[in-house]
């Protein structure tokens, strides 16, 4: 599975949060130094791949913390097992790389 740089940053952001974190998509976009449309696209792409899911909590509904929301908030979850399987699948599908220097050997004849 090929991941864009923004998709990787979205996963890293969500993995760095508490499980079931609450956030607006705007907050995620700001944390990634991205625009809202790109951040949403990366989130939807990861959701369609089965790596991320979220529950919408509408305004004026209590959060598990006991506080109430004033706007829509999403509760995000990273599907760890699906992520590990995707990463294992990528590694097994990629042939081993040979590391070769791109610089010529200057001191050798």
C-alpha contacts under 8 A as a table, 3 or more apart, distances in Angstrom:
res1	aa1	res2	aa2	distance
1	X	86	X	6.55
1	X	87	X	7.83
1	X	89	X	7.81
1	X	90	X	6.14
3	X	7	X	5.86
3	X	8	X	6.24
4	X	7	X	5.12
4	X	8	X	6.34
5	X	8	X	5.18
5	X	9	X	6.24
6	X	9	X	4.94
6	X	10	X	6.13
6	X	32	X	7.87
6	X	38	X	7.93
6	X	39	X	7.31
6	X	42	X	6.47
7	X	10	X	5.05
7	X	11	X	6.33
7	X	42	X	5.02
7	X	43	X	7.16
7	X	45	X	7.79
7	X	46	X	7.04
8	X	11	X	5.12
8	X	12	X	6.14
9	X	12	X	5.01
9	X	13	X	6.01
9	X	32	X	6.83
10	X	13	X	5.10
10	X	14	X	6.20
10	X	28	X	7.67
10	X	32	X	7.35
10	X	39	X	7.53
10	X	42	X	7.07
10	X	43	X	7.02
11	X	14	X	5.16
11	X	15	X	5.95
11	X	78	X	7.57
12	X	15	X	5.06
12	X	16	X	6.11
13	X	16	X	5.18
13	X	17	X	6.70
13	X	28	X	7.77
13	X	31	X	7.94
13	X	32	X	7.88
14	X	17	X	5.28
14	X	21	X	7.86
14	X	76	X	7.41
14	X	77	X	7.58
14	X	78	X	6.92
15	X	18	X	7.66
15	X	19	X	7.90
15	X	78	X	6.93
17	X	21	X	6.11
18	X	21	X	5.38
19	X	76	X	7.57
19	X	77	X	6.29
19	X	78	X	7.94
20	X	75	X	5.36
20	X	76	X	5.07
20	X	77	X	5.22
21	X	75	X	5.46
21	X	76	X	5.53
21	X	77	X	7.37
22	X	73	X	6.31
22	X	74	X	5.56
22	X	75	X	4.52
22	X	76	X	6.47
23	X	27	X	6.37
23	X	28	X	7.10
23	X	73	X	5.72
23	X	74	X	5.62
23	X	75	X	6.67
23	X	76	X	7.65
24	X	27	X	5.25
24	X	28	X	6.73
24	X	72	X	7.32
24	X	73	X	5.31
24	X	74	X	6.21
25	X	28	X	5.09
25	X	29	X	6.22
25	X	36	X	7.04
25	X	39	X	7.33
25	X	40	X	6.78
25	X	74	X	7.82
26	X	29	X	5.05
26	X	30	X	6.22
26	X	36	X	5.89
27	X	30	X	5.14
27	X	31	X	6.17
28	X	31	X	5.05
28	X	32	X	6.23
28	X	39	X	7.17
29	X	32	X	5.14
29	X	33	X	6.12
29	X	34	X	5.08
29	X	35	X	5.76
29	X	36	X	5.33
29	X	38	X	7.92
29	X	39	X	5.32
29	X	40	X	7.96
30	X	33	X	5.00
30	X	34	X	6.15
30	X	35	X	7.38
30	X	36	X	7.97
31	X	34	X	7.73
32	X	39	X	7.91
34	X	38	X	6.70
34	X	39	X	6.48
35	X	38	X	5.58
35	X	39	X	6.32
36	X	39	X	5.13
36	X	40	X	6.02
37	X	40	X	5.19
37	X	41	X	6.13
38	X	41	X	5.00
38	X	42	X	6.21
39	X	42	X	5.14
39	X	43	X	6.20
40	X	43	X	5.00
40	X	44	X	6.07
41	X	44	X	5.15
41	X	45	X	6.00
42	X	45	X	5.00
42	X	46	X	6.19
43	X	46	X	5.20
43	X	47	X	6.10
43	X	52	X	7.42
44	X	47	X	4.90
44	X	48	X	6.05
45	X	48	X	5.19
45	X	49	X	6.30
46	X	49	X	5.01
46	X	50	X	6.34
46	X	51	X	5.35
46	X	52	X	5.63
47	X	50	X	5.04
47	X	51	X	5.70
47	X	52	X	4.68
47	X	53	X	5.61
48	X	51	X	7.66
49	X	52	X	7.84
50	X	53	X	7.32
50	X	79	X	7.14
50	X	82	X	6.73
51	X	78	X	5.90
51	X	79	X	5.02
51	X	80	X	7.36
51	X	82	X	5.84
51	X	83	X	5.68
52	X	76	X	7.20
52	X	77	X	5.77
52	X	78	X	4.54
52	X	79	X	5.64
53	X	76	X	5.97
53	X	77	X	5.37
53	X	78	X	6.52
53	X	79	X	7.33
54	X	74	X	5.99
54	X	75	X	5.23
54	X	76	X	4.39
54	X	77	X	5.97
55	X	74	X	5.48
55	X	75	X	5.13
55	X	76	X	6.79
56	X	72	X	6.86
56	X	73	X	6.04
56	X	74	X	4.62
56	X	75	X	6.52
57	X	61	X	6.76
57	X	63	X	7.86
57	X	69	X	7.96
57	X	72	X	5.81
57	X	73	X	5.23
57	X	74	X	5.83
57	X	75	X	7.26
58	X	61	X	6.14
58	X	69	X	7.42
58	X	71	X	6.59
58	X	72	X	4.61
58	X	73	X	6.54
59	X	68	X	7.66
59	X	69	X	5.15
59	X	70	X	4.85
59	X	71	X	4.51
59	X	72	X	5.20
59	X	73	X	7.64
60	X	68	X	5.51
60	X	69	X	5.08
60	X	70	X	5.58
60	X	71	X	7.43
61	X	68	X	5.51
61	X	69	X	6.02
62	X	65	X	7.71
62	X	66	X	5.80
62	X	67	X	5.60
62	X	68	X	4.37
62	X	69	X	6.63
63	X	66	X	5.45
63	X	67	X	5.56
63	X	68	X	5.86
63	X	69	X	7.13
64	X	67	X	7.49
69	X	72	X	7.09
69	X	73	X	7.19
78	X	83	X	7.87
79	X	82	X	5.47
79	X	83	X	6.16
80	X	83	X	5.00
80	X	84	X	6.11
81	X	84	X	5.16
81	X	85	X	6.19
82	X	85	X	5.10
82	X	86	X	6.09
83	X	86	X	5.08
83	X	87	X	6.13
84	X	87	X	5.08
84	X	88	X	6.02
85	X	88	X	5.04
85	X	89	X	5.97
86	X	89	X	5.03
86	X	90	X	6.19
87	X	90	X	5.11
87	X	91	X	6.25
88	X	91	X	5.17
88	X	92	X	6.18
89	X	92	X	5.30
89	X	93	X	6.09
90	X	93	X	5.18
90	X	94	X	6.20
91	X	94	X	5.31
92	X	95	X	7.43
101	X	104	X	7.56
105	X	108	X	5.78
